[in-house]
Amino acid sequence: MRWIKKGLIFSSKNQPVWSKNSALTPSPILLGDKIRVYAGFRDDEGVSRIGFVDLNADCPNEIIGVSDKPVLDIGEPGTFDDNGVILGDVIADGDQIRMYYVGFQLVKRAKFLAFSGLAISNDNGNTFERVSNAPILDRSNNQHFIRAIHTALNDNGTWKIWYAAGNKWEIINGQPFPCYNIYYTESKNGIDFNNPAQFCVDNIWPEYRIGRPRVYKISDNKYLLFYTKGTIHGDYFPGVATSTDGINWVRKDDQLGIELSNEGWDSETLCYPSLLNYKNKVYMFYNGNKMGADGFGYAELDGDLWI
């Protein structure tokens, strides 16, 4: 696998107050002749609201529109998403578009809580309404602090879900950082999750977190997983794995095919890759330094997606 970097597309600088800090977890969807990239736009307090950037599908570094207000704002005071929302996944579902998102809440005895919600659009992705003010994927007995959906795949009537889950914190230089790894579950309607979670991918020391799982079904027995992993040394970089069933994975991080730049917006960290296929081209949208402080950019696949 080899990716050719095409550069920064969207810069968070000079944006309105609600979106001037960063553009987290860019998530593309094809809408006609444009690529719409949803992202979590943070304000100066670090609170994220979801908006979008529209790109020319034939020339993805050409911006043709930017949302002037959030398509999904923070939740009501006291709800699970009252301190920010970021993208999990966005997927067409008949005439609707589903947005799985991660909501953040501040509490007294933990750094934060992060659980998953669902919002629906009936106007081609211009606005979204929550299906509930409560999370659809809430805490469980062994996943206390984080259950964050990042892939939703409707596979022949079964909603397959991959998510990051965590129940402890790594103390680095006196500060708590969330520990998490990757799980799988499924649902008949993509809303009610009563099936047991299955463990997928663990950390390898000195990693303490591995998350933002983005899964792509290549064929009936070929699944490709991209994720982002963090180490106690401050490294933050993607990895890749393959599977025949979407549950048991073989990590192949050395075959990711993209590296840090020598300088610029993605020279320190590179994270949160998300793919889109258009006219036999595969694009990777991703964040760079400081988890998207400069915005997001993209790369184009050179060769075969499978490894």
C-alpha positions in Angstrom: 0.0 0.0 0.0 1.3 3.4 -0.9 -0.3 6.8 -0.4 0.7 10.0 -2.2 0.1 13.1 -0.1 -1.8 15.9 -1.7 -1.6 18.4 1.0 -3.8 20.4 3.4 -7.3 21.1 2.2 -9.1 22.9 4.9 -7.5 25.2 7.4 -9.2 26.0 10.7 -7.5 29.5 10.8 -9.7 32.5 10.1 -12.9 30.4 10.7 -15.9 31.6 12.8 -15.6 31.4 16.6 -17.3 28.0 16.8 -14.9 26.4 14.3 -11.6 28.3 14.6 -9.6 25.8 16.7 -9.4 22.5 14.7 -11.3 20.1 12.5 -11.3 16.6 14.1 -11.9 13.2 12.7 -12.7 14.2 9.1 -15.3 11.7 7.7 -16.2 11.8 4.0 -19.4 10.9 2.2 -20.1 11.2 -1.5 -23.1 13.3 -2.3 -23.7 13.5 -6.1 -20.7 15.2 -7.6 -19.2 16.5 -4.4 -17.4 15.0 -1.4 -18.8 16.2 1.9 -16.3 15.9 4.7 -17.9 16.1 8.1 -15.6 17.1 11.0 -15.7 18.2 14.6 -14.9 21.9 14.6 -13.6 23.0 18.0 -13.8 26.5 19.5 -11.1 28.1 21.6 -12.3 26.2 24.7 -11.9 22.9 23.0 -15.6 22.2 22.6 -16.4 20.5 19.3 -19.5 20.9 17.1 -20.0 19.1 13.9 -19.9 20.9 10.5 -18.9 20.1 7.0 -16.6 21.1 4.1 -17.8 20.4 0.6 -15.2 19.4 -2.0 -15.2 19.0 -5.8 -15.2 15.2 -6.1 -13.0 15.4 -9.3 -10.5 17.7 -7.5 -10.7 17.2 -3.8 -8.4 20.0 -2.9 -11.0 22.5 -4.3 -13.4 23.7 -1.6 -16.8 24.5 -2.9 -18.6 25.1 0.4 -18.3 25.3 4.1 -21.1 25.0 6.7 -21.8 28.4 8.3 -23.3 26.8 11.4 -23.1 23.4 13.1 -25.2 20.6 11.6 -25.1 19.0 15.0 -24.5 21.2 18.0 -23.7 20.2 21.6 -26.4 18.6 23.7 -28.6 20.0 26.4 -26.9 20.8 29.7 -26.6 17.6 31.7 -26.8 15.2 28.7 -23.9 12.9 27.6 -22.9 15.2 24.8 -23.1 18.7 26.5 -19.3 19.3 26.2 -18.8 18.5 22.6 -19.5 16.1 19.7 -17.1 14.6 17.1 -17.6 12.4 14.2 -17.9 8.7 14.5 -19.2 7.7 11.0 -21.7 9.0 8.4 -23.5 6.6 6.2 -26.4 6.7 3.7 -29.5 4.7 4.7 -32.2 4.9 2.1 -33.4 8.5 1.8 -31.8 9.3 5.1 -28.2 9.9 6.3 -27.1 8.5 9.6 -24.5 10.2 11.7 -22.9 8.2 14.4 -21.1 10.5 16.7 -19.2 10.7 20.0 -20.5 12.9 22.8 -18.3 14.3 25.6 -19.3 15.1 29.1 -17.1 16.5 31.9 -17.5 14.9 35.3 -15.8 15.5 38.7 -13.7 12.3 39.2 -12.6 11.5 35.6 -11.1 13.6 32.9 -14.2 13.1 30.7 -16.8 10.6 29.5 -17.3 9.7 25.9 -20.3 7.7 24.6 -22.0 7.3 21.3 -25.1 8.9 19.8 -27.0 8.8 16.6 -28.5 11.6 14.6 -30.5 11.4 11.4 -30.7 13.8 8.4 -33.7 14.0 6.1 -32.4 16.8 3.9 -29.3 15.2 2.3 -27.0 15.9 5.2 -27.6 19.6 5.7 -29.1 19.2 9.2 -29.3 16.4 11.7 -31.7 15.5 14.5 -30.8 13.3 17.4 -32.7 10.0 17.8 -32.3 10.4 21.6 -30.7 12.6 24.2 -29.3 9.5 25.7 -26.4 7.5 24.2 -27.2 4.5 22.0 -23.9 3.0 23.2 -23.6 3.8 26.8 -21.2 2.6 29.5 -21.0 -1.1 30.3 -19.6 -3.1 33.2 -16.1 -3.3 31.8 -16.1 -0.1 29.6 -16.7 2.6 32.1 -15.5 5.8 30.5 -15.4 5.5 26.7 -17.6 3.6 24.1 -17.0 5.5 20.9 -18.5 4.2 17.6 -16.3 5.0 14.6 -17.6 2.6 11.9 -21.1 1.6 11.1 -21.6 -0.9 8.2 -25.0 -2.2 7.1 -24.1 -5.6 5.9 -27.1 -7.4 4.4 -29.5 -6.1 7.1 -27.1 -6.5 10.0 -25.5 -3.3 11.4 -21.9 -4.1 12.2 -20.2 -1.7 14.6 -16.6 -1.1 15.5 -15.8 1.1 18.4 -13.1 2.2 20.8 -13.7 1.4 24.5 -11.8 2.3 27.6 -12.0 2.0 31.4 -8.7 3.5 32.7 -6.2 6.3 32.4 -2.5 6.4 31.7 -0.7 9.1 33.8 2.0 10.8 31.7 3.9 13.7 33.2 1.3 13.9 35.9 -1.6 14.2 33.4 -4.3 11.5 32.8 -4.7 10.3 29.2 -7.5 7.8 28.2 -6.6 4.2 27.5 -8.7 2.3 25.0 -8.7 -0.4 22.4 -11.0 -1.7 19.7 -14.2 -3.8 19.9 -16.9 -5.1 17.6 -20.7 -5.5 18.1 -23.7 -5.7 15.9 -27.4 -4.8 15.8 -30.5 -5.4 13.7 -31.4 -1.8 13.5 -28.2 0.0 14.3 -29.8 1.7 17.3 -30.3 -1.0 19.9 -27.2 -2.9 20.9 -28.0 -5.9 23.0 -25.4 -8.3 21.6 -22.1 -8.9 23.5 -19.1 -7.0 22.5 -16.2 -8.9 21.0 -12.6 -7.8 21.5 -10.7 -7.0 18.3 -7.4 -5.1 18.6 -5.2 -4.5 21.6 -2.3 -2.1 22.3 1.3 -3.2 22.0 3.6 -1.6 24.5 4.6 1.3 24.6 1.1 2.0 23.1 -1.6 2.8 25.7 -4.4 3.7 23.3 -5.6 2.4 19.9 -8.8 3.7 18.5 -10.8 5.6 15.8 -11.4 2.2 14.0 -12.4 2.7 10.4 -13.3 -0.6 8.8 -13.8 -1.3 5.0 -15.2 -4.5 3.6 -13.2 -5.3 0.5 -15.0 -8.6 -0.2 -16.9 -11.3 1.7 -13.7 -12.5 3.4 -11.5 -9.3 3.3 -11.8 -6.5 5.8 -9.4 -3.7 6.1 -9.0 -1.7 9.4 -7.3 1.7 9.8 -6.8 3.1 13.4 -4.7 5.6 15.3 -2.4 4.5 18.1 -0.7 6.6 20.8 2.4 5.7 22.9 3.6 7.0 26.2 6.4 8.8 24.3 3.9 11.1 22.6 3.8 9.3 19.2 0.4 9.5 17.5 0.2 7.7 14.2 -2.1 5.3 12.2 -1.8 1.6 11.7 -3.6 -0.9 9.6 -4.8 -4.5 9.9 -6.5 -7.2 7.9 -9.2 -9.7 8.7 -11.3 -12.5 7.1 -14.3 -12.0 9.4 -14.1 -8.4 10.8 -13.4 -9.6 14.3 -10.0 -11.4 14.3 -7.3 -9.0 13.0 -3.7 -9.2 12.0 -1.8 -5.9 12.5 0.3 -4.9 9.5 1.4 -1.4 10.6 4.6 -1.5 8.6 2.5 -1.7 5.4 0.4 1.5 6.0 2.3 3.3 3.2 2.3 6.9 4.5 4.8 8.8 6.7 5.2 12.0 8.6 6.3 15.0 6.4 9.6 16.6 7.0 7.9 19.8 7.9 4.5 21.5 8.0 1.1 20.6 9.2 1.6 16.8 9.4 5.2 16.6 10.4 4.7 15.8 14.1 1.6 13.6 14.2 -0.7 12.0 11.6 -4.0 10.6 12.7 -7.7 9.6 12.1 -7.5 8.4 8.4 -10.8 7.8 6.7 -11.2 6.6 3.1 -13.5 7.3 0.2 -13.6 5.6 -3.2 -14.5 7.7 -6.2 -14.1 6.9 -9.9 -11.5 4.1 -9.3 -9.5 6.4 -7.0 -9.2 6.0 -3.3 -8.7 9.1 -1.1 -7.6 9.2 2.5 -8.7 12.2 4.5 -6.8 12.7 7.8 -5.6 15.1 10.5 -2.1 16.2 11.2 -0.3 17.9 14.1 -2.2 18.4 17.4 -5.1 16.3 16.3 -6.3 18.6 13.6 -5.3 22.0 14.9 -4.4 23.0 11.4 -7.5 21.4 9.7 -7.4 18.3 7.5 -5.7 17.2 4.3 -5.8 14.1 2.0 -3.7 11.6 0.2 -4.4 9.4 -2.9 -3.8 5.7 -3.1 -1.2 4.6 -5.6 -1.8 0.9 -6.3 -3.9 -1.8 -4.6 -5.8 -1.1 -1.4 -5.4 -4.7 -0.1 -2.2 -5.8 1.7 
